[in-house]
Amino acid sequence: MAQRDQDIYASKPMRGLLAAEAQALAPKLQRCIGSYALQVSAVAYDLPPASPMLDRWVHLHLDGSRCAGDLHTRIDEPLPFLDDAFGLVLLSHAVEVSPEPQVLLREAARVLAPGGMLALTGMHPASGWLPWLLWRGGPGVNLESPLRIGHWLRGSELEVERVQRVGPLWPSSAVVPHQGGPLGGGYLLIARKRRQATAPIRLRPRAIAPAPVTSLAPGARRSAAA
C-alpha cells in the first residue's frame, strides 16, 4: 500500500497540481495593478506568485481555527483589513479547508478594491481527486464546485470572468506542471469586483436671486460729498 502523507498539500500529487495552477495563473497576474495583494492559502509555505505590477503581498495560512502567516487572527473573525484594500485577492485552496467558505468569500469580496481581481484555485469534485482525498482520509477538506462558488460570488458584487480546469484528471506522482484540459483535476476561477453604481438623483432647480445693481445708470450724477 502506498504511504499516505500527513499533509495533503505537501504530497507529491498536490505539488504537481499547485505547479499547474501557478502556470495557469501567471498570465492573469501580469495585468494586476495595485499597492497590496492578499493571499489566503491552505498551504503553509506557499510563496506568493511573481507579479511585477503589485507592490506588496500579505500572506495568510489557514490552519484549523486560526490564520497564521504575516498576521495572526481567528478564522471565525473578519479579516483584519479595511474595505477595498487589495487590488488582488488569491484564495489558494482556502475554500476547501475553511469551516465557513461563504464567510471567507464575503470577506475576500469586502477587502477587494472595485475593479480588483479575485483568483481562486481548488480541487474539482468531479475528478479523480475526490476518491484520492477520501482514500487519504483528509480531515476538514471539502471540495466545492466552481459553479456553486460562482453563485456565492454573485451575491457579493463579484462577476465570474473565467473558469479553467488545470492539472491531471487523476493524482500523479509527477511534480511537473500538467496542462490538464477540460477534465483537469483542479480549477482556476477568475472574478472581478463590479460595484453597482449609485442611483442618480434628480436635482430640483433653484431660483437665483438677481444680482444687486452697483453701477450708475447712464446720465446719472454722483452726489458731491458735503
C-alpha positions as CSV (number, residue, x, y, z in Angstrom):
1,M,0.0,0.0,0.0
2,A,1.3,3.5,-0.8
3,Q,2.4,5.6,2.1
4,R,0.0,8.4,2.9
5,D,1.5,11.9,3.6
6,Q,0.1,13.5,6.7
7,D,-0.1,16.9,5.0
8,I,-2.2,16.6,1.8
9,Y,-0.9,19.9,0.4
10,A,2.7,18.8,0.8
11,S,2.2,15.5,-1.1
12,K,3.8,14.9,-4.5
13,P,0.4,14.8,-6.4
14,M,-0.6,18.2,-4.8
15,R,2.7,19.8,-5.6
16,G,2.2,18.9,-9.2
17,L,-1.3,20.4,-9.1
18,L,-0.1,23.5,-7.4
19,A,2.6,23.9,-10.1
20,A,-0.1,23.6,-12.9
21,E,-2.3,26.2,-11.1
22,A,0.7,28.6,-10.8
23,Q,1.4,28.2,-14.5
24,A,-2.2,28.9,-15.5
25,L,-2.4,31.9,-13.1
26,A,0.8,33.6,-14.2
27,P,-0.5,35.3,-17.4
28,K,-3.6,36.7,-15.5
29,L,-1.3,38.4,-12.8
30,Q,0.5,40.4,-15.4
31,R,-2.5,42.7,-15.7
32,C,-3.0,43.2,-11.9
33,I,-2.0,46.7,-10.6
34,G,-2.1,47.8,-7.0
35,S,-0.2,48.6,-3.9
36,Y,-1.2,45.5,-2.0
37,A,-2.3,41.9,-2.8
38,L,-3.6,39.3,-0.4
39,Q,-3.0,35.5,-0.5
40,V,-5.0,33.2,1.7
41,S,-3.8,29.6,1.3
42,A,-4.2,26.1,2.7
43,V,-0.5,25.6,2.0
44,A,1.7,26.5,5.0
45,Y,4.7,27.6,3.0
46,D,3.0,28.8,-0.2
47,L,5.1,31.6,-1.7
48,P,3.1,34.4,-3.4
49,P,3.4,34.3,-7.2
50,A,5.5,36.7,-9.2
51,S,3.6,39.8,-10.0
52,P,5.7,42.8,-11.3
53,M,2.8,45.3,-11.1
54,L,1.9,44.6,-7.5
55,D,4.0,46.3,-4.7
56,R,3.5,44.0,-1.7
57,W,1.9,40.7,-0.8
58,V,0.2,39.8,2.5
59,H,0.1,36.1,3.1
60,L,-2.3,34.2,5.4
61,H,-2.3,30.5,6.1
62,L,-5.5,28.8,7.2
63,D,-4.6,26.3,10.0
64,G,-7.6,24.8,11.8
65,S,-9.4,27.6,13.6
66,R,-6.8,30.3,13.1
67,C,-5.0,32.2,10.4
68,A,-1.2,32.4,10.6
69,G,1.4,34.0,8.4
70,D,2.1,37.7,8.2
71,L,-0.8,38.3,10.7
72,H,-2.4,36.1,13.3
73,T,-6.1,36.0,13.8
74,R,-9.0,33.6,14.3
75,I,-10.7,32.1,11.3
76,D,-14.2,32.9,12.6
77,E,-13.4,36.7,12.8
78,P,-13.5,39.2,10.0
79,L,-10.2,39.7,8.1
80,P,-8.3,42.5,9.8
81,F,-8.2,44.7,6.8
82,L,-10.1,47.8,5.6
83,D,-12.7,47.6,2.9
84,D,-11.4,47.9,-0.7
85,A,-7.8,47.4,0.5
86,F,-6.4,45.0,-2.1
87,G,-6.1,45.1,-5.9
88,L,-5.8,41.3,-6.0
89,V,-7.0,38.5,-3.6
90,L,-5.8,35.0,-4.2
91,L,-7.5,32.1,-2.4
92,S,-5.3,29.1,-2.9
93,H,-7.3,26.0,-1.9
94,A,-8.5,28.1,1.0
95,V,-12.2,27.4,0.4
96,E,-11.5,23.7,0.8
97,V,-10.3,24.0,4.4
98,S,-12.4,26.9,5.6
99,P,-15.1,25.9,8.1
100,E,-17.3,28.7,6.7
101,P,-16.4,29.1,2.9
102,Q,-19.2,31.6,2.2
103,V,-18.0,33.8,5.0
104,L,-14.5,33.6,3.6
105,L,-15.7,34.6,0.2
106,R,-17.7,37.5,1.5
107,E,-14.6,38.8,3.4
108,A,-12.5,38.4,0.3
109,A,-15.0,40.4,-1.6
110,R,-15.1,43.1,1.1
111,V,-11.4,43.7,1.1
112,L,-11.1,43.6,-2.7
113,A,-11.0,47.0,-4.4
114,P,-13.6,47.9,-7.0
115,G,-12.3,46.6,-10.3
116,G,-9.9,44.3,-8.5
117,M,-9.4,40.6,-9.3
118,L,-10.2,37.6,-7.2
119,A,-8.3,34.4,-8.2
120,L,-9.4,31.1,-6.6
121,T,-7.9,27.6,-7.0
122,G,-9.1,24.3,-5.8
123,M,-9.6,20.5,-6.5
124,H,-12.6,19.9,-8.7
125,P,-15.1,17.5,-7.1
126,A,-15.9,15.9,-10.5
127,S,-12.5,14.4,-10.9
128,G,-10.3,11.6,-9.7
129,W,-9.0,13.8,-6.9
130,L,-12.2,13.2,-4.8
131,P,-11.6,9.4,-4.5
132,W,-8.0,10.1,-3.7
133,L,-9.0,12.6,-1.0
134,L,-11.4,10.1,0.5
135,W,-8.8,7.3,0.4
136,R,-6.3,9.6,2.2
137,G,-8.9,10.5,4.8
138,G,-8.1,14.2,4.7
139,P,-9.8,15.8,7.7
140,G,-11.6,19.0,7.2
141,V,-11.2,19.2,3.4
142,N,-14.4,19.8,1.4
143,L,-14.5,20.2,-2.3
144,E,-16.8,22.8,-3.7
145,S,-17.7,23.1,-7.4
146,P,-16.8,26.3,-9.3
147,L,-20.5,26.6,-10.3
148,R,-21.6,26.8,-6.6
149,I,-18.7,29.2,-5.8
150,G,-19.7,31.4,-8.7
151,H,-23.3,31.5,-7.3
152,W,-21.9,32.7,-3.9
153,L,-19.7,35.3,-5.5
154,R,-22.5,36.9,-7.5
155,G,-24.1,37.8,-4.1
156,S,-21.0,39.7,-3.1
157,E,-20.7,42.1,-6.1
158,L,-18.3,39.9,-8.0
159,E,-18.7,38.7,-11.6
160,V,-17.0,35.5,-12.7
161,E,-14.9,36.1,-15.8
162,R,-13.3,32.7,-16.3
163,V,-13.2,29.1,-15.0
164,Q,-10.4,26.9,-16.3
165,R,-9.7,23.3,-15.5
166,V,-6.0,22.6,-14.8
167,G,-3.7,19.7,-13.8
168,P,-4.1,15.9,-14.4
169,L,-7.5,14.2,-14.0
170,W,-6.0,11.7,-11.6
171,P,-3.4,12.4,-8.9
172,S,0.0,11.8,-10.2
173,S,3.4,11.5,-8.5
174,A,4.9,13.8,-11.2
175,V,5.7,17.3,-9.8
176,V,6.0,19.0,-13.2
177,P,3.2,21.3,-14.4
178,H,0.4,19.4,-16.3
179,Q,-1.8,21.4,-18.7
180,G,-4.8,19.1,-18.0
181,G,-7.6,20.2,-20.3
182,P,-11.4,20.2,-19.9
183,L,-11.2,17.3,-17.4
184,G,-8.3,18.6,-15.3
185,G,-8.4,17.7,-11.6
186,G,-8.0,21.3,-10.4
187,Y,-9.5,24.6,-11.5
188,L,-8.7,28.3,-11.6
189,L,-11.6,30.7,-11.2
190,I,-11.2,34.4,-12.0
191,A,-13.7,37.0,-10.8
192,R,-13.8,40.8,-10.9
193,K,-15.5,43.1,-8.4
194,R,-18.2,45.1,-10.1
195,R,-19.7,47.5,-7.6
196,Q,-23.1,48.8,-8.5
197,A,-23.3,52.5,-9.4
198,T,-25.2,54.8,-7.1
199,A,-28.7,55.6,-8.3
200,P,-28.8,59.1,-9.9
201,I,-30.8,61.8,-8.1
202,R,-32.7,64.4,-9.9
203,L,-31.9,67.8,-8.5
204,R,-34.7,70.4,-8.2
205,P,-34.0,73.7,-10.0
206,R,-33.4,76.6,-7.5
207,A,-34.3,80.2,-8.3
208,I,-31.3,82.5,-8.5
209,A,-31.8,86.0,-7.0
210,P,-30.9,88.9,-9.3
211,A,-27.6,90.5,-8.5
212,P,-27.8,94.0,-7.0
213,V,-27.0,96.9,-9.3
214,T,-23.8,98.6,-8.3
215,S,-23.2,100.9,-11.3
216,L,-24.9,104.2,-12.0
217,A,-27.4,104.5,-14.8
218,P,-26.4,106.4,-17.9
219,G,-26.7,110.2,-17.3
220,A,-26.9,109.9,-13.5
221,R,-24.7,112.3,-11.4
222,R,-22.8,111.3,-8.3
223,S,-23.7,113.2,-5.1
224,A,-20.9,115.5,-4.0
225,A,-19.6,114.9,-0.6
226,A,-20.6,117.6,2.0
